[in-house]
Structures are given as structure tokens and as C-alpha cells.
Amino acid sequence: MATEKLTVAVLGAGNVGGTLGRKWIAARHQVMFTVSDPNGKHAQNVRGDLGNSVVIGSVADALARMRQALRPEMMGETLINFLDAGNVGPYLTRAAYTPRNYQRLRELKNRYDPTDVFRFNHTIPPS
């Protein structure tokens, strides 16, 4: 039975991440190790074991690759979630809702959070 080749992003390259990533690679899957320091000790150990062809980058790099891979499947809608944590703004939040739903959410915000206590991430500002 043939197994589909996966693309996997592994968080970290230390004991756990390094071991998991090596296992995925041994099973012939494409792996990207995400680390805070691509030149750090753990990343260099993985590179030393697996060669220069190993992909090591930041979490932001992995998320950018994932967004690019998902792009053909997107139907033009705007999705807001944790993937967009560094890409926030009222224009993105507003684009994610129909005008009617956005207005309804704004009315709820005015009623339950008029001082905008919950203003982080993808907030809808009160009127």
C-alpha cells in the first residue's frame, strides 16, 4: 500500500523535535524544523546529522510556507485565526464578515464590551 508523502513542520530541533523530525525524514516525508535560532546548537546538530539539504527556519517561515501551500485551496474568503497573529488590523477583521454579521457583532461589542477591554488579536471596535 502506497503512503502519501507529507510535508511536516516540527517545532524545535532538540531532543523531542529533532527525534520526531528525523523519524518523519526516515519515512521519506518532507520536514521543516522550526527554531528560534537557525544557527543555534540544536539546529546545527540536526544539520550535521541530516546534511545541508535539511530545511531549518523560524515559525514565521513555516507559517508562510503553509499559507502558500494552502493558497490554491482558498476560495477568496478571508480567514482570521492564530495563523494571522502578526497580521492584524480592523480592515482584515471587517473583511472576514458579511456587512450584516459585522454590524451584529459590533452591536454585541457595544453592549458587552463598550470600553474595548477585549481589544487584542482580531477585535471589533465598539462604535
OpenMM code with the backbone's topology and positions (N, CA, C; nanometers):
from openmm import Vec3, app, unit

residues = "MET ALA THR GLU LYS LEU THR VAL ALA VAL LEU GLY ALA GLY ASN VAL GLY GLY THR LEU GLY ARG LYS TRP ILE ALA ALA ARG HIS GLN VAL MET PHE THR VAL SER ASP PRO ASN GLY LYS HIS ALA GLN ASN VAL ARG GLY ASP LEU GLY ASN SER VAL VAL ILE GLY SER VAL ALA ASP ALA LEU ALA ARG MET ARG GLN ALA LEU ARG PRO GLU MET MET GLY GLU THR LEU ILE ASN PHE LEU ASP ALA GLY ASN VAL GLY PRO TYR LEU THR ARG ALA ALA TYR THR PRO ARG ASN TYR GLN ARG LEU ARG GLU LEU LYS ASN ARG TYR ASP PRO THR ASP VAL PHE ARG PHE ASN HIS THR ILE PRO PRO SER".split()
positions = [
    Vec3(0.0845, -0.1179, 0.0000),
    Vec3(0.0000, 0.0000, 0.0000),
    Vec3(0.0891, 0.1243, 0.0000),
    Vec3(0.0662, 0.2152, -0.0929),
    Vec3(0.1442, 0.3377, -0.1039),
    Vec3(0.1007, 0.4369, 0.0030),
    Vec3(0.1989, 0.5081, 0.0577),
    Vec3(0.1712, 0.6096, 0.1581),
    Vec3(0.1948, 0.7461, 0.0958),
    Vec3(0.1027, 0.8376, 0.1197),
    Vec3(0.1149, 0.9732, 0.0681),
    Vec3(0.2300, 1.0438, 0.1374),
    Vec3(0.3101, 1.1153, 0.0601),
    Vec3(0.4207, 1.1920, 0.1158),
    Vec3(0.3642, 1.3170, 0.1830),
    Vec3(0.4025, 1.3402, 0.3061),
    Vec3(0.3535, 1.4547, 0.3830),
    Vec3(0.4593, 1.5636, 0.3905),
    Vec3(0.4142, 1.6851, 0.4129),
    Vec3(0.5026, 1.7959, 0.4462),
    Vec3(0.4733, 1.8294, 0.5915),
    Vec3(0.5771, 1.8233, 0.6750),
    Vec3(0.5600, 1.8359, 0.8191),
    Vec3(0.6474, 1.9495, 0.8710),
    Vec3(0.5909, 2.0337, 0.9566),
    Vec3(0.6691, 2.1346, 1.0280),
    Vec3(0.6829, 2.0867, 1.1719),
    Vec3(0.8066, 2.0732, 1.2176),
    Vec3(0.8344, 2.0270, 1.3531),
    Vec3(0.8796, 2.1473, 1.4351),
    Vec3(0.8139, 2.1687, 1.5482),
    Vec3(0.8527, 2.2790, 1.6367),
    Vec3(0.9722, 2.2357, 1.7201),
    Vec3(1.0855, 2.2954, 1.6929),
    Vec3(1.2062, 2.2651, 1.7674),
    Vec3(1.2934, 2.1625, 1.6970),
    Vec3(1.4191, 2.1581, 1.7391),
    Vec3(1.5154, 2.0642, 1.6821),
    Vec3(1.5963, 1.9981, 1.7927),
    Vec3(1.5460, 2.0074, 1.9164),
    Vec3(1.6155, 1.9463, 2.0297),
    Vec3(1.5824, 1.7991, 2.0426),
    Vec3(1.5765, 1.7499, 2.1661),
    Vec3(1.5521, 1.6074, 2.1891),
    Vec3(1.4217, 1.5593, 2.1275),
    Vec3(1.3127, 1.6284, 2.1538),
    Vec3(1.1823, 1.5841, 2.1040),
    Vec3(1.1658, 1.6193, 1.9560),
    Vec3(1.1797, 1.7472, 1.9217),
    Vec3(1.1618, 1.7899, 1.7823),
    Vec3(1.2611, 1.7245, 1.6884),
    Vec3(1.3863, 1.7164, 1.7308),
    Vec3(1.4885, 1.6532, 1.6471),
    Vec3(1.4592, 1.5072, 1.6211),
    Vec3(1.4168, 1.4368, 1.7255),
    Vec3(1.3849, 1.2942, 1.7112),
    Vec3(1.2640, 1.2741, 1.6206),
    Vec3(1.1578, 1.3523, 1.6450),
    Vec3(1.0381, 1.3402, 1.5608),
    Vec3(1.0692, 1.3721, 1.4154),
    Vec3(1.1425, 1.4800, 1.3926),
    Vec3(1.1762, 1.5191, 1.2559),
    Vec3(1.2586, 1.4131, 1.1848),
    Vec3(1.3553, 1.3564, 1.2543),
    Vec3(1.4369, 1.2503, 1.1951),
    Vec3(1.3513, 1.1296, 1.1571),
    Vec3(1.2544, 1.0953, 1.2419),
    Vec3(1.1650, 0.9820, 1.2126),
    Vec3(1.0809, 1.0105, 1.0877),
    Vec3(1.0285, 1.1331, 1.0763),
    Vec3(0.9498, 1.1699, 0.9587),
    Vec3(1.0369, 1.1624, 0.8330),
    Vec3(1.1598, 1.2124, 0.8428),
    Vec3(1.2514, 1.2098, 0.7285),
    Vec3(1.2845, 1.0653, 0.6908),
    Vec3(1.3072, 0.9810, 0.7909),
    Vec3(1.3364, 0.8396, 0.7638),
    Vec3(1.2195, 0.7719, 0.6917),
    Vec3(1.0980, 0.8206, 0.7174),
    Vec3(0.9789, 0.7673, 0.6500),
    Vec3(0.9566, 0.8361, 0.5149),
    Vec3(1.0554, 0.9153, 0.4705),
    Vec3(1.0561, 0.9817, 0.3400),
    Vec3(0.9553, 1.0966, 0.3265),
    Vec3(0.9269, 1.1634, 0.4388),
    Vec3(0.8401, 1.2809, 0.4333),
    Vec3(0.9276, 1.4058, 0.4308),
    Vec3(0.8716, 1.5137, 0.3805),
    Vec3(0.9420, 1.6419, 0.3768),
    Vec3(0.9215, 1.7104, 0.5115),
    Vec3(1.0310, 1.7519, 0.5750),
    Vec3(1.0233, 1.8096, 0.7096),
    Vec3(1.0908, 1.9453, 0.7129),
    Vec3(1.0274, 2.0382, 0.7842),
    Vec3(1.0899, 2.1668, 0.8141),
    Vec3(1.0981, 2.1780, 0.9648),
    Vec3(1.2190, 2.1985, 1.0159),
    Vec3(1.2381, 2.2208, 1.1589),
    Vec3(1.2239, 2.3699, 1.1851),
    Vec3(1.1380, 2.4061, 1.2799),
    Vec3(1.1202, 2.5471, 1.3138),
    Vec3(1.1865, 2.5725, 1.4482),
    Vec3(1.2739, 2.6703, 1.4492),
    Vec3(1.3538, 2.7003, 1.5687),
    Vec3(1.3618, 2.8508, 1.5878),
    Vec3(1.3944, 2.8912, 1.7089),
    Vec3(1.4105, 3.0350, 1.7347),
    Vec3(1.5434, 3.0856, 1.6801),
    Vec3(1.6449, 2.9978, 1.6740),
    Vec3(1.7762, 3.0374, 1.6234),
    Vec3(1.8272, 2.9326, 1.5244),
    Vec3(1.8147, 2.9582, 1.3945),
    Vec3(1.8602, 2.8612, 1.2943),
    Vec3(2.0098, 2.8304, 1.3021),
    Vec3(2.0870, 2.9150, 1.3700),
    Vec3(2.2300, 2.8899, 1.3862),
    Vec3(2.2628, 2.8324, 1.5235),
    Vec3(2.1593, 2.8038, 1.6019),
    Vec3(2.1790, 2.7525, 1.7370),
    Vec3(2.2266, 2.6074, 1.7401),
    Vec3(2.2596, 2.5621, 1.8589),
    Vec3(2.3176, 2.4293, 1.8796),
    Vec3(2.2298, 2.3172, 1.8245),
    Vec3(2.1015, 2.3169, 1.8595),
    Vec3(2.0134, 2.2081, 1.8170),
    Vec3(1.9962, 2.2066, 1.6659),
    Vec3(1.9778, 2.3248, 1.6072),
    Vec3(1.9622, 2.3327, 1.4617),
    Vec3(2.0886, 2.2826, 1.3927),
    Vec3(2.2026, 2.3182, 1.4449),
    Vec3(2.3289, 2.2743, 1.3843),
    Vec3(2.3496, 2.1237, 1.4000),
    Vec3(2.3052, 2.0671, 1.5124),
    Vec3(2.3134, 1.9222, 1.5308),
    Vec3(2.2297, 1.8494, 1.4259),
    Vec3(2.1076, 1.8985, 1.4029),
    Vec3(2.0205, 1.8379, 1.3023),
    Vec3(2.0841, 1.8512, 1.1647),
    Vec3(2.1365, 1.9699, 1.1354),
    Vec3(2.2007, 1.9920, 1.0049),
    Vec3(2.3221, 1.9009, 0.9891),
    Vec3(2.3979, 1.8829, 1.0967),
    Vec3(2.5137, 1.7944, 1.0915),
    Vec3(2.4747, 1.6497, 1.0658),
    Vec3(2.3643, 1.6060, 1.1248),
    Vec3(2.3174, 1.4675, 1.1061),
    Vec3(2.2545, 1.4455, 0.9695),
    Vec3(2.1801, 1.5444, 0.9205),
    Vec3(2.0992, 1.5241, 0.8011),
    Vec3(2.1521, 1.5945, 0.6765),
    Vec3(2.2539, 1.6776, 0.6923),
    Vec3(2.3130, 1.7454, 0.5775),
    Vec3(2.2524, 1.8817, 0.5514),
    Vec3(2.3116, 1.9512, 0.4569),
    Vec3(2.2697, 2.0879, 0.4265),
    Vec3(2.1350, 2.0970, 0.3572),
    Vec3(2.0804, 1.9841, 0.3122),
    Vec3(1.9510, 1.9889, 0.2449),
    Vec3(1.8349, 1.9985, 0.3430),
    Vec3(1.8620, 1.9790, 0.4730),
    Vec3(1.7560, 1.9886, 0.5726),
    Vec3(1.7045, 2.1332, 0.5780),
    Vec3(1.5736, 2.1480, 0.5931),
    Vec3(1.5127, 2.2819, 0.5968),
    Vec3(1.4949, 2.3230, 0.7421),
    Vec3(1.5588, 2.4331, 0.7790),
    Vec3(1.5500, 2.4867, 0.9151),
    Vec3(1.5140, 2.6336, 0.9032),
    Vec3(1.4106, 2.6754, 0.9746),
    Vec3(1.3692, 2.8146, 0.9693),
    Vec3(1.2903, 2.8529, 1.0921),
    Vec3(1.2350, 2.9709, 1.0889),
    Vec3(1.1555, 3.0207, 1.2019),
    Vec3(1.0115, 2.9709, 1.1897),
    Vec3(0.9362, 2.9878, 1.2974),
    Vec3(0.7938, 2.9536, 1.2938),
    Vec3(0.7240, 3.0392, 1.1879),
    Vec3(0.7629, 3.1659, 1.1778),
    Vec3(0.7041, 3.2540, 1.0759),
    Vec3(0.7308, 3.2000, 0.9355),
    Vec3(0.8513, 3.1454, 0.9128),
    Vec3(0.8833, 3.0854, 0.7828),
    Vec3(0.7903, 2.9677, 0.7541),
    Vec3(0.7700, 2.8825, 0.8544),
    Vec3(0.6833, 2.7649, 0.8371),
    Vec3(0.5395, 2.8076, 0.8092),
    Vec3(0.4914, 2.9097, 0.8800),
    Vec3(0.3551, 2.9574, 0.8572),
    Vec3(0.3404, 3.0176, 0.7180),
    Vec3(0.4421, 3.0893, 0.6722),
    Vec3(0.4377, 3.1464, 0.5371),
    Vec3(0.4321, 3.0355, 0.4325),
    Vec3(0.5097, 2.9294, 0.4525),
    Vec3(0.5072, 2.8156, 0.3602),
    Vec3(0.3706, 2.7474, 0.3619),
    Vec3(0.3129, 2.7370, 0.4812),
    Vec3(0.1825, 2.6726, 0.4921),
    Vec3(0.0752, 2.7562, 0.4208),
    Vec3(0.0774, 2.8864, 0.4429),
    Vec3(-0.0182, 2.9733, 0.3737),
    Vec3(-0.0045, 2.9588, 0.2223),
    Vec3(0.1204, 2.9548, 0.1742),
    Vec3(0.1445, 2.9420, 0.0305),
    Vec3(0.0916, 2.8088, -0.0213),
    Vec3(0.1118, 2.7029, 0.0560),
    Vec3(0.0646, 2.5704, 0.0148),
    Vec3(-0.0884, 2.5640, 0.0134),
    Vec3(-0.1530, 2.6360, 0.1043),
    Vec3(-0.2989, 2.6341, 0.1128),
    Vec3(-0.3663, 2.7266, 0.0110),
    Vec3(-0.2911, 2.8191, -0.0431),
    Vec3(-0.3476, 2.9206, -0.1328),
    Vec3(-0.4332, 2.8619, -0.2456),
    Vec3(-0.3904, 2.7541, -0.3137),
    Vec3(-0.4763, 2.7015, -0.4206),
    Vec3(-0.6122, 2.6505, -0.3712),
    Vec3(-0.6201, 2.6164, -0.2440),
    Vec3(-0.7452, 2.5637, -0.1890),
    Vec3(-0.8389, 2.6744, -0.1406),
    Vec3(-0.7866, 2.7942, -0.1268),
    Vec3(-0.8665, 2.9045, -0.0758),
    Vec3(-0.9622, 2.9533, -0.1838),
    Vec3(-1.0770, 2.9950, -0.1425),
    Vec3(-1.1797, 3.0376, -0.2372),
    Vec3(-1.2014, 3.1886, -0.2344),
    Vec3(-1.1025, 3.2629, -0.1894),
    Vec3(-1.1143, 3.4072, -0.1885),
    Vec3(-1.1675, 3.4630, -0.0575),
    Vec3(-1.2066, 3.3752, 0.0344),
    Vec3(-1.2587, 3.4240, 0.1609),
    Vec3(-1.1431, 3.4694, 0.2507),
    Vec3(-1.1765, 3.5460, 0.3490),
    Vec3(-1.0790, 3.5915, 0.4462),
    Vec3(-1.0968, 3.5094, 0.5721),
    Vec3(-0.9911, 3.4444, 0.6144),
    Vec3(-0.9947, 3.3660, 0.7371),
    Vec3(-0.9055, 3.4332, 0.8397),
    Vec3(-0.9583, 3.4545, 0.9584),
    Vec3(-0.8760, 3.5124, 1.0639),
    Vec3(-0.8653, 3.4106, 1.1758),
    Vec3(-0.7439, 3.3826, 1.2143),
    Vec3(-0.7192, 3.2877, 1.3224),
    Vec3(-0.5778, 3.3070, 1.3722),
    Vec3(-0.5281, 3.2095, 1.4452),
    Vec3(-0.3954, 3.2232, 1.5030),
    Vec3(-0.2869, 3.2346, 1.3971),
    Vec3(-0.3107, 3.1869, 1.2757),
    Vec3(-0.2093, 3.1960, 1.1716),
    Vec3(-0.1796, 3.3401, 1.1345),
    Vec3(-0.2738, 3.4275, 1.1589),
    Vec3(-0.2568, 3.5677, 1.1248),
    Vec3(-0.2199, 3.6520, 1.2459),
    Vec3(-0.1623, 3.5880, 1.3476),
    Vec3(-0.1367, 3.6586, 1.4729),
    Vec3(-0.0535, 3.7843, 1.4529),
    Vec3(0.0393, 3.7841, 1.3575),
    Vec3(0.1211, 3.9023, 1.3349),
    Vec3(0.0634, 3.9948, 1.2297),
    Vec3(-0.0493, 3.9581, 1.1747),
    Vec3(-0.1088, 4.0333, 1.0651),
    Vec3(-0.2514, 4.0707, 1.1042),
    Vec3(-0.2647, 4.1700, 1.1903),
    Vec3(-0.3965, 4.2075, 1.2400),
    Vec3(-0.4278, 4.3509, 1.2011),
    Vec3(-0.5542, 4.3807, 1.1992),
    Vec3(-0.5973, 4.5164, 1.1708),
    Vec3(-0.7460, 4.5162, 1.1458),
    Vec3(-0.8093, 4.6288, 1.1684),
    Vec3(-0.9541, 4.6358, 1.1529),
    Vec3(-1.0010, 4.6019, 1.0116),
    Vec3(-0.9203, 4.6330, 0.9116),
    Vec3(-0.9601, 4.6032, 0.7737),
    Vec3(-0.9683, 4.4520, 0.7502),
    Vec3(-0.8770, 4.3729, 0.8111),
    Vec3(-0.8822, 4.2269, 0.7963),
    Vec3(-1.0020, 4.1693, 0.8697),
    Vec3(-1.0257, 4.2194, 0.9894),
    Vec3(-1.1392, 4.1697, 1.0671),
    Vec3(-1.2695, 4.1997, 0.9943),
    Vec3(-1.2826, 4.3214, 0.9460),
    Vec3(-1.4070, 4.3589, 0.8762),
    Vec3(-1.4270, 4.2752, 0.7500),
    Vec3(-1.3196, 4.2451, 0.6787),
    Vec3(-1.3289, 4.1680, 0.5543),
    Vec3(-1.3713, 4.0233, 0.5787),
    Vec3(-1.3574, 3.9756, 0.7016),
    Vec3(-1.3898, 3.8362, 0.7314),
    Vec3(-1.5394, 3.8129, 0.7510),
    Vec3(-1.6183, 3.9192, 0.7598),
    Vec3(-1.7619, 3.9059, 0.7877),
    Vec3(-1.8444, 3.9747, 0.6800),
    Vec3(-1.9652, 3.9271, 0.6637),
    Vec3(-2.0580, 3.9992, 0.5771),
    Vec3(-2.0923, 4.1308, 0.6482),
    Vec3(-2.1336, 4.2326, 0.5753),
    Vec3(-2.1692, 4.3592, 0.6419),
    Vec3(-2.2750, 4.3394, 0.7509),
    Vec3(-2.3726, 4.2547, 0.7250),
    Vec3(-2.4786, 4.2311, 0.8243),
    Vec3(-2.4226, 4.1668, 0.9513),
    Vec3(-2.3377, 4.0641, 0.9357),
    Vec3(-2.2794, 3.9981, 1.0524),
    Vec3(-2.1847, 4.0905, 1.1278),
    Vec3(-2.1074, 4.1694, 1.0540),
    Vec3(-2.0154, 4.2624, 1.1194),
    Vec3(-2.0932, 4.3629, 1.2041),
    Vec3(-2.2017, 4.4152, 1.1487),
    Vec3(-2.2843, 4.5105, 1.2237),
    Vec3(-2.3420, 4.4453, 1.3492),
    Vec3(-2.3874, 4.3223, 1.3367),
    Vec3(-2.4412, 4.2492, 1.4526),
    Vec3(-2.3335, 4.2296, 1.5595),
    Vec3(-2.2136, 4.1938, 1.5177),
    Vec3(-2.1039, 4.1771, 1.6130),
    Vec3(-2.0664, 4.3100, 1.6785),
    Vec3(-2.0737, 4.4151, 1.6016),
    Vec3(-2.0443, 4.5479, 1.6563),
    Vec3(-2.1482, 4.5867, 1.7619),
    Vec3(-2.2742, 4.5535, 1.7377),
    Vec3(-2.3793, 4.5798, 1.8364),
    Vec3(-2.3544, 4.4995, 1.9643),
    Vec3(-2.3114, 4.3759, 1.9492),
    Vec3(-2.2784, 4.2950, 2.0677),
    Vec3(-2.1590, 4.3543, 2.1422),
    Vec3(-2.0606, 4.4020, 2.0688),
    Vec3(-1.9435, 4.4649, 2.1294),
    Vec3(-1.9858, 4.5895, 2.2077),
    Vec3(-2.0734, 4.6692, 2.1503),
    Vec3(-2.1221, 4.7891, 2.2192),
    Vec3(-2.1956, 4.7525, 2.3481),
    Vec3(-2.2671, 4.6431, 2.3432),
    Vec3(-2.3472, 4.6022, 2.4588),
    Vec3(-2.2621, 4.5404, 2.5696),
    Vec3(-2.1680, 4.4516, 2.5330),
    Vec3(-2.0952, 4.3740, 2.6334),
    Vec3(-1.9514, 4.4196, 2.6586),
    Vec3(-1.8945, 4.4976, 2.5689),
    Vec3(-1.7564, 4.5439, 2.5870),
    Vec3(-1.7392, 4.6848, 2.5308),
    Vec3(-1.8184, 4.7813, 2.5802),
    Vec3(-1.8130, 4.9160, 2.5230),
    Vec3(-1.6805, 4.9880, 2.5472),
    Vec3(-1.6047, 4.9467, 2.6484),
    Vec3(-1.4754, 5.0113, 2.6758),
    Vec3(-1.3599, 4.9374, 2.6076),
    Vec3(-1.3900, 4.8366, 2.5281),
    Vec3(-1.2910, 4.7639, 2.4477),
    Vec3(-1.1826, 4.6961, 2.5328),
    Vec3(-1.2263, 4.6316, 2.6404),
    Vec3(-1.1329, 4.5568, 2.7250),
    Vec3(-1.0694, 4.4438, 2.6434),
    Vec3(-1.1494, 4.3746, 2.5632),
    Vec3(-1.1005, 4.2653, 2.4796),
    Vec3(-1.0651, 4.3210, 2.3416),
    Vec3(-0.9539, 4.3924, 2.3357),
    Vec3(-0.9173, 4.4657, 2.2144),
    Vec3(-0.8004, 4.4029, 2.1395),
    Vec3(-0.7518, 4.2902, 2.1855),
    Vec3(-0.6349, 4.2302, 2.1222),
    Vec3(-0.6759, 4.1281, 2.0169),
    Vec3(-0.5806, 4.0942, 1.9326),
    Vec3(-0.5990, 3.9960, 1.8260),
    Vec3(-0.6905, 4.0542, 1.7184),
    Vec3(-0.7985, 3.9907, 1.6860),
    Vec3(-0.8861, 4.0344, 1.5762),
    Vec3(-1.0132, 4.0956, 1.6327),
    Vec3(-0.9955, 4.2079, 1.6959),
    Vec3(-1.1076, 4.2715, 1.7666),
    Vec3(-1.1989, 4.3469, 1.6708),
    Vec3(-1.3200, 4.3620, 1.7174),
    Vec3(-1.4167, 4.4501, 1.6508),
    Vec3(-1.4353, 4.5678, 1.7453),
    Vec3(-1.3990, 4.6873, 1.7031),
    Vec3(-1.4070, 4.8017, 1.7945),
    Vec3(-1.5509, 4.8438, 1.8194),
    Vec3(-1.5789, 4.8970, 1.9397),
    Vec3(-1.7134, 4.9491, 1.9650),
    Vec3(-1.7350, 5.0767, 1.8823),
    Vec3(-1.8600, 5.1140, 1.8680),
    Vec3(-1.8917, 5.2357, 1.7913),
    Vec3(-1.8510, 5.3589, 1.8684),
] * unit.nanometer
topology = app.Topology()
chain = topology.addChain("A")
for resn in residues:
    res = topology.addResidue(resn, chain)
    for name in ("N", "CA", "C"):
        topology.addAtom(name, app.Element.getBySymbol(name[0]), res)
